[in-house]
């Protein structure tokens, strides 16, 4: 796009003044500030735009009502006041004000935040998914399936909250202990007891929108090979919050080496879920290969991390796009969609 539909862009992010359960000690740290500085510098390097950055959740509702921005680049993946359940409220508020914005709608966020619902939608659409048992907070543990190894995680959470290094359980005793941990940590959330997928983990990124152009980035593979023996090869909460953990230091991302037929299938599944859930502008889809060799969908991410060291940036890099160019892809996708009246 040579001429942006909206040249004046307000970039909305999480609020570093407030607690955030997806971060170490519920607070922002230097690594978080560094990603914000990198994002700001990258955006400001893009020609044709004027950027304003807003992270104060104590004032932005009044600010938007009294002085609506021309266009909002919604990078607030933490939710309003850094509460994940309130992430959908931000685009909902913008819609009430008639303010154009990037990325997922409230409806898409509601669906994607419910991991069990995503799995059911995928299964109905013919997308392979792992076997799963849904345990409500008050369900008897007699309902616990006899399926091991298993991955146990909360049905509703972001940022790997509730998925620790102990989330892969090998027997009933470990499963009971982990469910007890989850019920203490997140007492109002259901737990998912899922078939553990022991094979490689992949990420597939899509940019754009059906009708105005939706394209796939080269898929990513998570490289767990340097993890010490005995640690479950998963992207746990420690991988995102504990700089001293091997989950932080020893996990790498690389371009996935998939046969053409498998890559095309994974991309097709991602496209199916992008449309089925109603994502906008960009999305990331996490897959993993099962013991049966089938690559299965694990999660749909409607507002995937925009950080310069995140999966999406790596996938864009595989396609030859540096970090500013990656952010520009998202901006252009939203601008094209809005210019087309969608």
Buried (B, 14 or more C-beta within 10 A) or exposed (E): EEEBBBEEBBBBBBBBEBEBBBBBEEEBEEBBEEBBEBBBEBBEBBEEBEBEBBBEBEEBBEEBEEEBBBBBBBBBBBBBBBBBBBBBBBBBBBEEEEBBBBBBBBEBBBBBBBBBBBBBBBEEBEBBBBBBBBBEBEBEEEEBBEBBBBBBBBBBBBBBBBBBBEBBBEEBEBBEEBBEBBBEBBEEBBBBBBBBBEBBBBBBBBBBBBEBEBEBBBBBBBBBEEBEEEBBBBBBBBBBBBEEBBBBEBBEBEBBEBEEEBBEBBBBBBBBBBEBBBBBBBBBBBBBBBEEEBBBBBBBBBBBBBBBEBBBBBBBBBBEBBBBBBBBBBBBBBBBBBBEEE
